[in-house]
């Protein structure tokens, strides 16, 4: 069963891990959820912890190109050999759980449930000193929640996956707050009041501490720099000045502040300042593929995994503040369960033209249907539909090459971004 249809349960994943001896209990966990920014925050958190000399595990989702990206040990995607060996080790136990589920007339383990078991087992096999685990969807019933996070981290919460998580920000926040475990340290990005109230209620019920951006910690300053930005962060235990972050967008500066607070909470209970040069190394070496990533030059081609209105607004803001393009062609593809209207509304102010297409995902909105929606916002002269993503992006690159200070931005879905990254590497767009 694919990731578009997660099962709202923990028992199946918990049973498989129980049969394996509960590997998720052999290392501490930093558990990260949210609507936007959770992957970048996870990657920065892991990078800082690794700079401290800890052997780290990192689980993120979805992958852009290869499934190995989802399970990272000590900064490197799991090797094919290790992935296959660990899969062989857990497969008999997964089959046993599937048999038990079938006997109860329940759905077998989903892809994501099996992947969660594989990640937790792989980290125990490595072994790691700490695992940074990104939630797949929601929190309370997400299969990653069989692990107990000593630190629970909340990136900004907004509307997304409304069919599964709820139709209001409060409902979504309530589900995500399910990752808060008794006596955990909770750190959160700045949130809308209705989301914050849910986090405060959950933290109080579980006797957990709660530190929120803006009060307990903050991004004090962000300055555009070559290759990213220079930030100053007031953390939980100290202020860290002039840190280079090789990622674009003020939202990434806020993600960095959240990651710093998470590491402070993990290493010293939020009471001990981080070592300046170690923190600087951790941030300077952080990466977040698919997030305002430059994959082509002459012409410039960027990809961004924005797939909801909140993410699209952050993308539009960053394009205006971090780049000096006169005209931008947006190559857009959206999946069926997403708010395409909201995404397009956010991008219209920065787009000179839309090359509307679709990824190879069976959940992709057909290009013609999406083009009709975009035309309603941008007008017919600014929109061209393409059934083939490859043709769309190639025509957009030709357009961008015809005048200086033009660029191409591929966005709207993670699957489309992954296809763009693969194509760019195959055709050597970036010299």
NUKEKOL-311601 format. One line per field, with one value per residue: z negated, x negated, y of N, C-alpha, C in turn; residue number from 1. Coordinates in steps of 0.05 Angstrom, whole numbers, plus 5000, padded with zeros to 4 digits. Example, Ala and Ser with C-alpha at 12.3 -4.5 7.8 and 13.67 -1.06 7.14 Angstrom:
% residues 2
npz [4844;4858]
npx [4736;4743]
npy [4886;4955]
capz [4844;4857]
capx [4754;4727]
capy [4910;4979]
cpz [4844;4843]
cpx [4736;4742]
cpy [4934;5001]
voro [1;2]
END
This chain:
% residues 431
npz [5000;5017;5000;5002;4976;4916;4858;4802;4750;4698;4678;4714;4734;4685;4667;4705;4693;4640;4647;4668;4625;4606;4631;4635;4584;4570;4575;4566;4587;4631;4649;4703;4729;4767;4816;4858;4872;4840;4860;4875;4824;4797;4824;4813;4757;4751;4776;4742;4694;4713;4722;4671;4662;4654;4674;4722;4739;4790;4811;4863;4905;4965;5011;5061;5107;5098;5056;5016;4995;4953;4907;4869;4847;4805;4837;4889;4942;4933;4954;5014;5003;4946;4939;4966;4936;4885;4897;4912;4862;4832;4861;4853;4805;4817;4853;4818;4785;4824;4834;4785;4785;4830;4811;4776;4810;4827;4860;4893;4874;4891;4943;4918;4864;4864;4881;4838;4798;4821;4820;4765;4748;4779;4758;4707;4720;4741;4703;4680;4644;4636;4662;4712;4728;4777;4780;4820;4836;4803;4737;4686;4700;4737;4763;4746;4694;4658;4635;4580;4571;4540;4548;4577;4636;4669;4731;4771;4771;4814;4861;4892;4923;4910;4915;4886;4837;4815;4820;4801;4775;4720;4711;4741;4714;4666;4678;4694;4646;4620;4619;4574;4517;4449;4403;4441;4478;4511;4570;4610;4672;4687;4682;4708;4666;4655;4666;4630;4581;4579;4577;4528;4493;4500;4483;4429;4409;4413;4381;4402;4423;4456;4507;4545;4608;4614;4562;4524;4557;4617;4686;4695;4734;4804;4861;4930;4966;5007;5036;4996;4932;4875;4808;4743;4683;4626;4579;4535;4493;4505;4547;4615;4662;4729;4764;4818;4865;4913;4945;4979;4966;4917;4887;4880;4846;4800;4793;4781;4731;4701;4705;4677;4625;4615;4613;4570;4530;4531;4520;4474;4442;4453;4425;4430;4468;4538;4569;4603;4652;4667;4675;4717;4757;4763;4784;4830;4862;4872;4913;4957;5000;5057;5037;5053;5087;5130;5192;5242;5288;5330;5370;5304;5263;5214;5162;5120;5066;5051;5037;5019;5001;4960;4964;5017;5013;4981;5016;5058;5032;5018;5069;5085;5048;5044;5094;5159;5205;5266;5294;5287;5302;5285;5276;5267;5229;5196;5143;5134;5084;5063;5049;5102;5122;5081;5082;5134;5131;5095;5125;5172;5169;5176;5222;5290;5331;5337;5343;5349;5324;5310;5262;5261;5224;5204;5178;5198;5219;5281;5335;5370;5341;5296;5321;5337;5288;5273;5313;5298;5258;5277;5329;5400;5434;5406;5396;5412;5429;5417;5429;5421;5375;5385;5436;5421;5384;5415;5456;5423;5406;5454;5463;5419;5431;5471;5455;5411;5338;5330;5303;5286;5248;5217;5188;5140;5131;5096;5124;5177;5170;5157;5207;5238;5215;5227;5283;5292;5272;5307;5356;5346;5329;5293;5292]
npx [4983;4989;4958;4996;5040;5039;5043;5081;5054;5015;5003;4988;4937;4911;4915;4882;4832;4828;4821;4771;4741;4747;4713;4715;4711;4659;4629;4628;4680;4695;4752;4789;4839;4891;4917;4892;4822;4802;4768;4721;4708;4699;4653;4616;4613;4593;4543;4517;4514;4481;4435;4418;4393;4424;4451;4498;4566;4613;4678;4719;4773;4813;4771;4728;4701;4676;4693;4657;4643;4676;4660;4608;4542;4495;4489;4489;4527;4559;4523;4531;4518;4522;4575;4602;4584;4604;4658;4667;4659;4704;4748;4773;4800;4834;4867;4890;4920;4955;4984;5010;5041;5073;5102;5135;5166;5146;5112;5050;4981;4962;4924;4897;4899;4868;4820;4808;4798;4753;4717;4711;4689;4642;4614;4604;4571;4527;4483;4523;4514;4553;4618;4650;4714;4761;4829;4877;4932;4975;4975;4993;5015;4977;4930;4877;4882;4878;4830;4799;4792;4742;4737;4785;4802;4831;4843;4869;4940;4993;5049;5054;5057;5112;5154;5139;5119;5151;5194;5182;5131;5125;5144;5106;5059;5070;5068;5014;4990;4989;4939;4913;4883;4886;4855;4821;4777;4801;4798;4817;4831;4853;4923;4991;5044;5085;5059;5016;5043;5061;5012;4993;5031;5024;4971;4975;5009;4976;4935;4891;4837;4842;4816;4820;4812;4794;4805;4776;4733;4701;4696;4652;4627;4619;4580;4572;4526;4471;4487;4523;4541;4526;4534;4559;4574;4615;4611;4636;4600;4559;4530;4517;4476;4469;4471;4459;4505;4518;4566;4624;4671;4712;4744;4713;4675;4706;4718;4667;4659;4697;4675;4628;4647;4671;4626;4598;4635;4631;4577;4562;4606;4628;4600;4546;4500;4486;4425;4390;4357;4366;4422;4423;4396;4432;4479;4458;4446;4494;4546;4603;4633;4673;4698;4705;4661;4606;4602;4586;4546;4538;4583;4604;4633;4678;4702;4758;4791;4841;4908;4956;4999;4974;4920;4911;4917;4873;4833;4842;4831;4777;4754;4758;4726;4675;4654;4640;4672;4703;4745;4785;4796;4844;4845;4895;4925;4975;5001;5061;5085;5074;5076;5084;5103;5089;5034;5021;5041;5005;4958;4967;4954;4898;4886;4870;4887;4923;4906;4942;4948;4942;4922;4895;4924;4981;5017;5016;5043;5076;5043;5072;5119;5097;5075;5120;5138;5095;5097;5142;5123;5076;5084;5093;5050;5004;4996;4977;4993;4965;4960;4916;4865;4810;4809;4834;4798;4752;4768;4778;4727;4703;4732;4714;4660;4660;4656;4622;4618;4661;4698;4713;4761;4776;4831;4884;4895;4864;4851;4845;4802;4762;4758;4738;4688;4663;4662;4632;4582;4570;4567;4529;4538;4516;4456]
npy [4976;5044;5109;5148;5130;5124;5082;5095;5079;5048;4999;4957;4970;4974;4921;4894;4916;4900;4845;4846;4860;4911;4955;5011;5030;5032;5077;5148;5195;5248;5277;5301;5342;5377;5423;5451;5456;5416;5376;5404;5426;5378;5359;5399;5396;5344;5352;5388;5358;5317;5345;5352;5305;5261;5198;5194;5180;5190;5199;5215;5238;5249;5211;5241;5222;5170;5115;5106;5155;5165;5141;5155;5149;5174;5219;5200;5172;5108;5051;5011;4958;4954;4969;4927;4883;4894;4895;4842;4819;4838;4822;4769;4778;4820;4793;4757;4792;4812;4766;4759;4805;4796;4753;4778;4805;4855;4909;4896;4911;4977;5011;5054;5040;4993;5015;5049;5011;4988;5032;5043;4994;4993;5036;5017;4975;5002;5021;5078;5141;5177;5188;5225;5236;5245;5258;5223;5234;5276;5257;5234;5182;5168;5122;5128;5144;5104;5106;5138;5204;5241;5294;5335;5365;5420;5444;5499;5498;5486;5486;5424;5360;5354;5319;5276;5294;5333;5391;5440;5484;5477;5424;5396;5409;5385;5331;5327;5340;5293;5269;5285;5263;5236;5280;5301;5346;5401;5437;5492;5523;5590;5595;5597;5621;5583;5534;5536;5535;5482;5454;5473;5453;5397;5391;5406;5366;5322;5334;5360;5403;5467;5505;5562;5593;5662;5677;5641;5630;5656;5679;5727;5759;5762;5760;5769;5729;5708;5648;5635;5653;5696;5688;5709;5680;5677;5632;5580;5578;5612;5664;5664;5687;5712;5665;5624;5601;5556;5559;5584;5636;5668;5635;5590;5608;5614;5560;5542;5567;5539;5487;5494;5506;5456;5422;5445;5432;5377;5365;5392;5400;5449;5487;5495;5531;5521;5500;5548;5544;5491;5490;5527;5497;5455;5480;5504;5462;5439;5412;5415;5383;5397;5441;5504;5496;5502;5474;5481;5520;5576;5571;5594;5546;5529;5486;5474;5446;5463;5450;5465;5520;5552;5537;5554;5609;5622;5608;5645;5693;5686;5684;5736;5762;5739;5732;5762;5762;5784;5762;5703;5637;5591;5524;5481;5430;5392;5352;5311;5315;5364;5436;5466;5515;5552;5547;5567;5619;5641;5641;5670;5727;5727;5701;5702;5670;5608;5542;5491;5426;5355;5307;5240;5213;5175;5204;5254;5317;5322;5355;5389;5400;5425;5468;5497;5515;5548;5587;5614;5646;5671;5685;5671;5681;5674;5621;5555;5489;5424;5356;5327;5329;5335;5360;5408;5432;5437;5473;5516;5527;5542;5590;5620;5625;5662;5715;5760;5752;5719;5663;5594;5561;5502;5472;5455;5400;5346;5301;5320;5354;5316;5289;5331;5339;5291;5294;5340;5324;5282;5309;5346;5401;5437;5468]
capz [5000;5021;4979;5003;4960;4892;4839;4776;4729;4689;4669;4733;4733;4658;4666;4720;4678;4617;4655;4673;4600;4602;4637;4631;4557;4565;4579;4562;4612;4635;4666;4716;4745;4776;4843;4876;4859;4822;4871;4872;4796;4790;4835;4798;4731;4754;4783;4718;4676;4724;4718;4644;4660;4650;4698;4725;4758;4800;4828;4875;4927;4983;5025;5086;5129;5090;5030;4997;4984;4930;4884;4871;4824;4803;4859;4915;4947;4929;4979;5024;4989;4919;4942;4973;4914;4863;4907;4910;4833;4821;4878;4841;4784;4831;4863;4795;4778;4845;4830;4762;4794;4848;4794;4763;4831;4828;4882;4888;4869;4914;4950;4898;4839;4868;4882;4811;4785;4833;4811;4736;4747;4791;4739;4685;4732;4748;4689;4678;4618;4635;4688;4718;4742;4788;4783;4848;4838;4777;4714;4666;4710;4756;4754;4732;4666;4639;4621;4560;4574;4517;4557;4597;4650;4686;4751;4774;4776;4832;4873;4912;4918;4894;4916;4867;4811;4805;4838;4788;4764;4693;4713;4751;4692;4645;4687;4693;4618;4609;4615;4548;4498;4421;4394;4463;4483;4535;4581;4632;4688;4683;4693;4705;4639;4651;4665;4605;4558;4579;4567;4499;4479;4500;4466;4401;4402;4412;4363;4419;4424;4483;4514;4570;4622;4609;4534;4513;4576;4640;4707;4690;4757;4828;4882;4954;4971;5030;5030;4974;4914;4850;4788;4715;4669;4597;4572;4508;4473;4513;4572;4634;4682;4755;4773;4847;4871;4943;4955;4986;4955;4889;4873;4873;4822;4778;4789;4767;4703;4689;4702;4655;4600;4612;4605;4543;4513;4530;4509;4447;4430;4458;4405;4437;4496;4557;4576;4627;4677;4674;4686;4743;4775;4768;4802;4855;4878;4875;4940;4958;5028;5066;5024;5066;5095;5157;5205;5269;5293;5359;5351;5277;5257;5186;5154;5093;5060;5042;5047;5007;5003;4941;4976;5041;5004;4972;5041;5072;5016;5021;5096;5087;5029;5046;5122;5174;5231;5277;5303;5277;5313;5265;5286;5244;5228;5170;5138;5132;5057;5055;5054;5125;5123;5062;5092;5157;5121;5082;5145;5194;5168;5184;5247;5316;5347;5325;5360;5332;5332;5290;5257;5268;5203;5211;5165;5210;5233;5309;5343;5382;5319;5280;5337;5336;5262;5273;5330;5283;5241;5291;5356;5420;5448;5389;5389;5433;5417;5428;5417;5415;5358;5399;5456;5408;5372;5436;5468;5404;5406;5479;5458;5400;5444;5491;5445;5385;5313;5329;5289;5286;5221;5218;5162;5139;5119;5091;5146;5199;5163;5160;5235;5248;5205;5243;5311;5292;5269;5332;5378;5337;5330;5275;5299]
capx [5000;4972;4957;5019;5061;5027;5061;5079;5050;4987;5000;4975;4908;4901;4912;4859;4808;4827;4809;4742;4727;4750;4689;4719;4706;4630;4616;4647;4693;4706;4775;4795;4863;4898;4928;4870;4796;4793;4745;4697;4701;4687;4627;4598;4610;4574;4516;4505;4507;4458;4411;4410;4379;4442;4458;4526;4585;4633;4700;4736;4790;4807;4745;4729;4692;4672;4704;4635;4642;4693;4646;4581;4525;4470;4487;4489;4550;4552;4513;4548;4511;4534;4604;4611;4579;4624;4685;4667;4662;4730;4770;4789;4816;4855;4885;4905;4940;4975;5001;5027;5061;5092;5120;5154;5179;5136;5093;5022;4963;4959;4896;4884;4896;4845;4797;4803;4785;4726;4700;4705;4671;4617;4600;4593;4549;4503;4505;4522;4516;4579;4633;4668;4736;4782;4855;4886;4956;4989;4958;5005;5016;4956;4915;4852;4889;4872;4806;4804;4773;4735;4743;4806;4798;4853;4840;4895;4964;5013;5067;5044;5068;5136;5172;5129;5111;5170;5199;5173;5104;5126;5146;5080;5040;5077;5057;4985;4981;4987;4912;4903;4883;4884;4830;4803;4772;4815;4790;4835;4830;4876;4947;5017;5054;5100;5040;5001;5059;5061;4986;4991;5048;5011;4947;4984;5020;4955;4915;4868;4830;4848;4802;4832;4797;4804;4801;4754;4710;4710;4678;4649;4619;4612;4569;4566;4498;4466;4491;4541;4546;4512;4555;4554;4596;4616;4620;4647;4579;4538;4535;4497;4474;4455;4469;4465;4524;4518;4593;4636;4698;4714;4756;4692;4663;4723;4714;4642;4663;4711;4656;4609;4662;4674;4600;4594;4652;4622;4550;4559;4632;4634;4587;4518;4495;4471;4398;4393;4345;4380;4447;4418;4390;4457;4496;4445;4445;4521;4558;4631;4639;4700;4708;4691;4635;4598;4595;4576;4536;4538;4596;4608;4656;4680;4725;4767;4811;4866;4930;4980;4998;4955;4893;4909;4913;4845;4817;4845;4817;4748;4745;4755;4707;4649;4645;4644;4683;4723;4767;4784;4815;4851;4854;4912;4940;4987;5015;5090;5096;5063;5091;5072;5111;5073;5006;5020;5045;4980;4937;4973;4939;4870;4883;4875;4901;4926;4904;4957;4943;4949;4902;4903;4940;5009;5034;5012;5066;5069;5033;5093;5137;5083;5072;5145;5138;5075;5107;5162;5108;5055;5092;5085;5025;4981;4997;4974;4994;4948;4964;4889;4849;4785;4813;4840;4774;4734;4778;4774;4698;4698;4742;4696;4635;4663;4652;4608;4633;4685;4693;4734;4766;4793;4843;4911;4896;4838;4845;4836;4775;4745;4754;4721;4661;4652;4658;4610;4557;4565;4560;4508;4546;4499;4428]
capy [5000;5068;5129;5165;5119;5113;5071;5110;5059;5043;4971;4940;4977;4967;4892;4885;4923;4883;4819;4851;4867;4940;4970;5040;5038;5029;5103;5170;5204;5275;5272;5326;5344;5404;5423;5460;5460;5395;5362;5422;5427;5352;5357;5417;5384;5322;5362;5400;5336;5303;5362;5347;5279;5239;5182;5201;5169;5210;5188;5236;5228;5226;5215;5256;5205;5142;5109;5106;5181;5167;5129;5166;5142;5189;5238;5187;5153;5080;5038;4989;4933;4954;4969;4900;4865;4900;4887;4813;4813;4844;4812;4748;4789;4835;4773;4747;4812;4812;4742;4765;4825;4783;4736;4796;4819;4882;4915;4889;4934;4995;5017;5071;5025;4976;5032;5057;4988;4986;5054;5038;4971;5001;5054;5000;4959;5018;5033;5107;5152;5191;5187;5247;5223;5263;5246;5220;5250;5280;5252;5216;5155;5162;5098;5136;5151;5082;5114;5159;5226;5257;5321;5336;5390;5427;5464;5513;5481;5499;5467;5406;5333;5359;5295;5256;5305;5352;5413;5465;5484;5466;5395;5385;5412;5366;5306;5329;5341;5266;5259;5294;5241;5246;5293;5308;5374;5408;5463;5497;5547;5608;5583;5610;5617;5558;5512;5539;5526;5453;5446;5480;5434;5371;5392;5407;5340;5302;5345;5366;5431;5477;5529;5572;5614;5689;5682;5626;5632;5673;5688;5756;5774;5747;5777;5754;5725;5691;5619;5630;5676;5697;5692;5710;5666;5676;5605;5575;5581;5630;5677;5654;5709;5710;5638;5621;5580;5554;5555;5609;5641;5674;5612;5572;5620;5606;5531;5539;5574;5516;5465;5501;5501;5427;5411;5454;5416;5349;5362;5404;5407;5477;5504;5499;5541;5505;5509;5565;5534;5466;5498;5539;5476;5440;5494;5510;5437;5429;5413;5408;5380;5402;5465;5526;5485;5509;5450;5487;5546;5584;5589;5585;5530;5522;5470;5478;5425;5475;5434;5475;5550;5562;5534;5570;5637;5624;5607;5670;5713;5681;5691;5765;5773;5726;5731;5787;5756;5802;5745;5676;5617;5570;5497;5473;5405;5390;5326;5315;5321;5390;5460;5478;5543;5567;5547;5585;5646;5650;5643;5689;5752;5725;5685;5714;5650;5582;5519;5473;5399;5335;5287;5212;5202;5169;5224;5281;5330;5324;5381;5405;5409;5444;5493;5512;5529;5569;5608;5630;5664;5685;5692;5651;5687;5667;5592;5535;5462;5403;5330;5316;5347;5340;5381;5433;5445;5444;5497;5538;5534;5558;5617;5633;5630;5683;5742;5759;5754;5702;5638;5574;5549;5478;5470;5445;5374;5334;5282;5335;5363;5294;5285;5352;5334;5269;5303;5359;5309;5266;5326;5364;5429;5453;5464]
cpz [5000;4998;4980;4985;4934;4874;4813;4753;4722;4683;4688;4733;4706;4656;4681;4705;4653;4623;4660;4648;4594;4606;4632;4603;4550;4569;4573;4588;4609;4656;4677;4734;4753;4804;4864;4860;4843;4833;4868;4842;4787;4799;4821;4770;4731;4759;4759;4698;4686;4720;4690;4640;4655;4676;4700;4744;4766;4818;4837;4897;4940;4995;5051;5110;5121;5061;5008;4982;4957;4904;4886;4845;4826;4828;4886;4919;4944;4956;4988;5009;4961;4920;4947;4950;4892;4872;4905;4880;4823;4837;4866;4820;4795;4842;4841;4787;4799;4842;4807;4769;4812;4832;4780;4784;4832;4852;4874;4882;4894;4920;4928;4871;4841;4868;4855;4795;4795;4823;4782;4733;4758;4772;4715;4695;4736;4729;4688;4649;4614;4662;4690;4737;4751;4791;4813;4853;4811;4754;4696;4676;4732;4746;4740;4702;4647;4625;4602;4562;4548;4522;4579;4610;4670;4705;4755;4783;4792;4843;4895;4904;4902;4894;4894;4839;4799;4822;4826;4778;4736;4694;4722;4729;4671;4653;4685;4665;4606;4607;4589;4528;4469;4415;4416;4463;4510;4545;4606;4646;4679;4696;4691;4677;4635;4651;4638;4581;4556;4568;4537;4483;4478;4482;4436;4392;4398;4395;4378;4418;4453;4487;4542;4582;4618;4580;4524;4531;4600;4661;4704;4715;4780;4850;4907;4959;4996;5022;5007;4958;4889;4829;4760;4700;4639;4589;4544;4486;4481;4540;4591;4658;4707;4764;4802;4851;4901;4955;4959;4973;4925;4874;4865;4849;4797;4772;4774;4737;4688;4685;4679;4628;4594;4602;4577;4523;4510;4515;4480;4433;4433;4440;4411;4465;4513;4562;4603;4652;4686;4687;4714;4764;4783;4787;4829;4873;4882;4904;4937;4987;5035;5054;5034;5074;5124;5171;5234;5270;5323;5375;5323;5275;5227;5182;5126;5088;5049;5054;5032;5006;4984;4952;5000;5034;4995;4996;5055;5058;5020;5048;5099;5070;5033;5075;5136;5202;5240;5284;5294;5291;5292;5279;5263;5249;5200;5167;5131;5105;5046;5063;5077;5128;5105;5071;5115;5148;5109;5103;5167;5192;5177;5210;5272;5335;5331;5347;5344;5342;5310;5286;5265;5246;5212;5197;5177;5223;5263;5318;5354;5360;5302;5295;5337;5309;5262;5290;5316;5265;5256;5319;5377;5433;5432;5384;5414;5420;5432;5414;5408;5398;5372;5420;5443;5398;5394;5450;5449;5403;5431;5475;5440;5412;5464;5482;5418;5362;5314;5314;5292;5258;5225;5190;5163;5127;5116;5113;5170;5194;5166;5189;5247;5239;5221;5271;5312;5289;5295;5355;5371;5340;5314;5281;5276]
cpx [4982;4974;4981;5042;5050;5049;5059;5077;5020;4982;4984;4945;4896;4897;4887;4833;4805;4814;4779;4727;4728;4724;4691;4714;4676;4615;4637;4657;4700;4727;4786;4820;4868;4909;4906;4845;4786;4769;4720;4689;4689;4658;4607;4593;4589;4546;4502;4496;4483;4432;4400;4396;4398;4447;4488;4541;4605;4653;4717;4753;4805;4779;4749;4722;4690;4682;4682;4633;4657;4680;4616;4566;4500;4466;4488;4514;4541;4544;4533;4544;4525;4564;4615;4607;4599;4652;4687;4671;4690;4753;4786;4808;4839;4876;4903;4927;4962;4995;5020;5048;5082;5112;5141;5169;5172;5116;5065;5005;4961;4929;4883;4880;4871;4819;4789;4788;4756;4708;4692;4685;4643;4601;4589;4570;4524;4480;4502;4523;4542;4592;4651;4689;4757;4808;4863;4911;4969;4970;4969;5005;4996;4938;4889;4857;4887;4846;4813;4783;4768;4740;4764;4804;4821;4845;4867;4917;4984;5031;5053;5055;5095;5155;5164;5126;5131;5172;5191;5145;5104;5127;5119;5060;5045;5066;5027;4974;4979;4959;4900;4905;4879;4856;4811;4798;4784;4805;4807;4828;4853;4900;4971;5028;5068;5082;5025;5017;5060;5034;4983;5008;5035;4987;4954;4994;4998;4931;4888;4862;4836;4833;4811;4816;4811;4801;4776;4729;4720;4688;4675;4642;4613;4604;4563;4536;4495;4469;4510;4546;4529;4533;4544;4578;4593;4628;4632;4626;4557;4545;4511;4498;4460;4449;4476;4483;4527;4545;4606;4664;4698;4726;4735;4677;4679;4721;4688;4644;4677;4692;4637;4622;4666;4648;4593;4610;4642;4595;4547;4584;4639;4620;4558;4514;4480;4444;4399;4382;4357;4407;4443;4412;4415;4475;4484;4444;4473;4531;4587;4639;4668;4713;4693;4663;4630;4588;4585;4566;4536;4558;4599;4635;4656;4704;4732;4791;4837;4890;4956;4978;4977;4927;4890;4905;4884;4827;4818;4830;4787;4738;4741;4732;4678;4638;4653;4654;4703;4748;4763;4805;4819;4860;4869;4926;4950;5001;5044;5100;5086;5080;5078;5079;5093;5044;5003;5023;5019;4958;4942;4957;4910;4865;4889;4891;4902;4925;4917;4955;4952;4925;4912;4919;4969;5028;5032;5038;5058;5062;5055;5112;5123;5079;5097;5147;5119;5084;5126;5148;5089;5062;5081;5058;5000;4978;4995;4975;4976;4954;4938;4874;4823;4788;4818;4815;4754;4743;4774;4745;4691;4708;4723;4669;4636;4658;4637;4627;4660;4678;4717;4736;4785;4804;4871;4915;4868;4831;4834;4807;4755;4738;4735;4692;4648;4645;4634;4583;4550;4556;4539;4514;4528;4470;4410]
cpy [5025;5088;5147;5155;5107;5102;5085;5090;5058;5014;4954;4945;4969;4937;4882;4892;4907;4856;4822;4859;4897;4956;5000;5049;5037;5055;5125;5181;5234;5272;5298;5324;5373;5401;5430;5464;5437;5379;5379;5423;5400;5350;5376;5407;5362;5332;5374;5378;5321;5319;5360;5320;5256;5224;5184;5183;5190;5196;5212;5223;5252;5230;5229;5238;5176;5138;5110;5133;5183;5157;5137;5159;5158;5207;5226;5170;5124;5067;5017;4963;4932;4954;4941;4881;4869;4891;4856;4804;4817;4831;4789;4758;4806;4815;4761;4766;4814;4789;4747;4785;4813;4766;4753;4813;4849;4884;4906;4915;4951;4998;5033;5057;5007;4992;5042;5035;4985;5007;5049;5015;4978;5019;5038;4984;4976;5017;5064;5116;5167;5189;5212;5236;5243;5247;5244;5238;5252;5277;5230;5187;5149;5140;5105;5140;5127;5087;5137;5181;5241;5287;5319;5364;5395;5450;5478;5494;5498;5478;5451;5378;5335;5336;5275;5268;5324;5377;5440;5462;5472;5435;5383;5387;5391;5338;5306;5329;5314;5255;5268;5271;5252;5256;5300;5338;5381;5435;5467;5523;5565;5596;5602;5603;5591;5534;5512;5529;5496;5442;5451;5460;5407;5370;5392;5379;5319;5312;5349;5396;5441;5504;5538;5594;5641;5696;5668;5627;5647;5675;5718;5772;5754;5766;5760;5753;5708;5661;5614;5655;5674;5705;5695;5699;5669;5649;5604;5582;5600;5643;5671;5673;5700;5681;5636;5597;5578;5547;5582;5611;5647;5650;5592;5582;5613;5576;5526;5545;5551;5492;5470;5497;5472;5414;5420;5438;5388;5347;5372;5412;5437;5497;5510;5509;5521;5517;5523;5553;5507;5472;5510;5518;5460;5454;5498;5485;5425;5431;5406;5406;5384;5426;5489;5519;5492;5483;5455;5516;5551;5568;5577;5570;5523;5503;5476;5460;5437;5460;5441;5506;5562;5560;5551;5599;5641;5624;5634;5693;5710;5689;5721;5776;5763;5725;5757;5782;5777;5786;5716;5659;5595;5545;5484;5447;5400;5363;5331;5322;5348;5413;5475;5508;5560;5569;5567;5614;5658;5655;5663;5715;5751;5712;5702;5696;5624;5561;5496;5444;5380;5316;5259;5199;5197;5188;5252;5291;5331;5352;5399;5416;5430;5470;5510;5528;5552;5593;5626;5651;5682;5694;5673;5656;5678;5637;5575;5507;5443;5377;5318;5337;5354;5361;5408;5447;5452;5470;5521;5546;5550;5586;5632;5641;5654;5711;5740;5761;5741;5676;5620;5563;5526;5473;5458;5418;5362;5314;5297;5345;5340;5288;5306;5348;5312;5278;5322;5345;5294;5284;5348;5393;5447;5448;5473]
voro [1;2;3;4;5;6;7;8;9;10;11;12;13;14;15;16;17;18;19;20;21;22;23;24;25;26;27;28;29;30;31;32;33;34;35;36;37;38;39;40;41;42;43;44;45;46;47;48;49;50;51;52;53;54;55;56;57;58;59;60;61;62;63;64;65;66;67;68;69;70;71;72;73;74;75;76;77;78;79;80;81;82;83;84;85;86;87;88;89;90;91;92;93;94;95;96;97;98;99;100;101;102;103;104;105;106;107;108;109;110;111;112;113;114;115;116;117;118;119;120;121;122;123;124;125;126;127;128;129;130;131;132;133;134;135;136;137;138;139;140;141;142;143;144;145;146;147;148;149;150;151;152;153;154;155;156;157;158;159;160;161;162;163;164;165;166;167;168;169;170;171;172;173;174;175;176;177;178;179;180;181;182;183;184;185;186;187;188;189;190;191;192;193;194;195;196;197;198;199;200;201;202;203;204;205;206;207;208;209;210;211;212;213;214;215;216;217;218;219;220;221;222;223;224;225;226;227;228;229;230;231;232;233;234;235;236;237;238;239;240;241;242;243;244;245;246;247;248;249;250;251;252;253;254;255;256;257;258;259;260;261;262;263;264;265;266;267;268;269;270;271;272;273;274;275;276;277;278;279;280;281;282;283;284;285;286;287;288;289;290;291;292;293;294;295;296;297;298;299;300;301;302;303;304;305;306;307;308;309;310;311;312;313;314;315;316;317;318;319;320;321;322;323;324;325;326;327;328;329;330;331;332;333;334;335;336;337;338;339;340;341;342;343;344;345;346;347;348;349;350;351;352;353;354;355;356;357;358;359;360;361;362;363;364;365;366;367;368;369;370;371;372;373;374;375;376;377;378;379;380;381;382;383;384;385;386;387;388;389;390;391;392;393;394;395;396;397;398;399;400;401;402;403;404;405;406;407;408;409;410;411;412;413;414;415;416;417;418;419;420;421;422;423;424;425;426;427;428;429;430;431]
END
